[in-house]
Amino acid sequence: MALKRLESFLNRLACTPGLSGHEQRVFQLLADEFSRCGLAPKTDTLGNCMAKVEGTDPDAPVIMIFAHMDSLGFVVRYIEEDGFIRLERLGGIPEKVLPATQVQVGTRDGAWLDGVIGMKAHHVTPPEEKYVVDKYTKLFVDIGASSREEVLDLGIDVGSPIIYKPKYQKLRNTRVMASFLDDRGGCSVLMELAHLLTAEKRPATVWLVGTVQEEYNLRGAMVAARTVHPDIAICLDGGGACDTPDLKGSGHVKMGHGPTMDLYNFHGRGTLNGTIAHPAMVHLAETAAEKTGIHLQRRAGIGGLTDLSYLVLENTGILGIDLGFPIRYSHGPCEVADLMDMEQLSLVVKALADSIGRDTDFSR
């Protein structure tokens, strides 16, 4: 039952547009599910979605469990006179997958129009260009329009959102291929946790939070923390599968082998930030996984980070840890993950939250 419920959440979330700064539809899905569980979702100026699960002990630490609602994508930078649309990237877009990729462009009235990122036909591409990756600034979107005026009349203008065309497809067994698994998978776990955590009491108060603008320099989680005032933060995010032929030897994380725990992450480019997991949180996470009989995969590396990295610096410091699930082909238009990893992540996080009380030892 739990796995089918989680898959239903993920199907809806993966097919819902939610570019950074345009998360309203994803927000509504989370808020509706929180309400179904008897919670009272609230928001802030940036658009974070927050719901409080009251604990039994007011002196127990406050826990914030969060996943980002937004996805990477593009915005309209320029509209050609003949109706082609030039792009500006928003987030870590892999340029090599873009030509011929299906996209959707958001209009002023909330509609999403289909389009494709153009490519030079193979037969007329000179040899020196055939194996060159074009910069995104050279690319354009074709929505079938014939003029700039037609594009404007459709409600598309400079700054309009552009996303990979949403999709959700079952693969073999419990594996799925979908858009925006980073981090609609984390959001689906958040929705599942709303059911699990409201089914029974625990000492600690837990805030379930869908954050905004993670792909845009990790913005929303910091602001949410200033409302929630957590002592402990658990970030739910996906990525880091190392089990494809091109990544063998880069790490031990395998899809379908359980949820992940980051011991160390660092972006290494642009956003010079990351997280070194608090040792007390590592111990608590490992203990929770052992209690549930679930294998917790360890991960460390440079090249990625989450919105935990700035959140742990709030106030006088917040105890934090990144827990997640493996994703293949992260940030591409078709990501792949295993629903079992997400279900097991929800069980480990619940056990972790249940284990925390006023006497929990958080010494380093």
C-alpha positions, 0 to 999 in steps of 0.5 A: 500500500505504501509503495503504491501511494508513494508512486501515485505521489511521484507520478503527479509531482513529476508531471507538474511544472515547477521551475525555480521561482514558479513552484506554485503548482507543486506547492499545491500538491504538497499542501493538499496532501498535508491537509489530508493528513490533518496538518495545516500548511502555511507559507512565507513570502518566497513560497515555501510549503511548511506543515507542523506535526506536533510532538508530545514534549515541548523540550524535545528538539525541533526537526525540519525535514525538507525537500526542494519543490523546484526544478532546473530549466530555462527562462526566455532571454530573447524572441527572434523576429521569426518566432524562435525563442532564445534561452537563458539557463536556470540551474545546472543544465547539461548542454550536451543533452539539449538539442532536439529535447522536448520542452514546454514554455509557460504562458502568462495565463498559466498554460504550458505550450509544447516545443523543441530545442532546435538542432542543425539537421545531420545531413547539412552539418559540416564534419567539424561541427558533428561532434561539438556540443553547442553552448546553450546561448546558441540554441533556440526553442521552436514552438511552431510560431512564425513571428515574434508577435505571435509568440507575444500574443500567446502570452510568452515574453522575456522571463517566461519559464521553460522546462523539460517536457514533463513525463513519467514512465514505469520501467522494469520492476519498481524502477521509473523514468521521469522528469524532475526526480531531483527532487520530486522524488524527495517531495514524494517522500515528504508526502509519504512522511506526512502519513507516517508521522501523523499516524502516531506520536513522538516526543519531537515536533517535526516540520515537513517543508517543501522548499523553493529555489534550490536550483537557484543558489539554494535560497528557500531553505534558509528562509524556511528555517527562520520561520521553523527555528529547527534544532535539527535539519534532514534534507531529502534529495536524490542523485549520485548513482554510480552503477552505470558503465560510465561511472564505475569506480567513482562511488559505491552508490547503486540504485535499488540498494537502499537510501543514501547518506552524504558524509561529505559534499561540495559543489566545487564550481560557482557555488563554493559550498557543501556539507560535512555531516554532523557526526551525531546525525550520522550515528542517529541515521545509521542507528535508525537504518539498523533498527528498520533493517534497511541498508544505508549507502554512504556517499562522499564527493565533489560536484553536487550539494543541497540546500542543507549547506546554507541552512546549517549556518543559520542561527548558532548552527543547526545539526544537519544531514543529507539523506536521499535516494540514488538517481541516474542521469541527474539533471537530464530530461529523463532521470531514472530511480527505484521506488523501493529506495524512496520507500525505504528512505521514508522509513529510515527518516521516520525511525530517525525522527522517532528516536529524538528526544530531550535526552538525545546525545548530540555531542561531536 
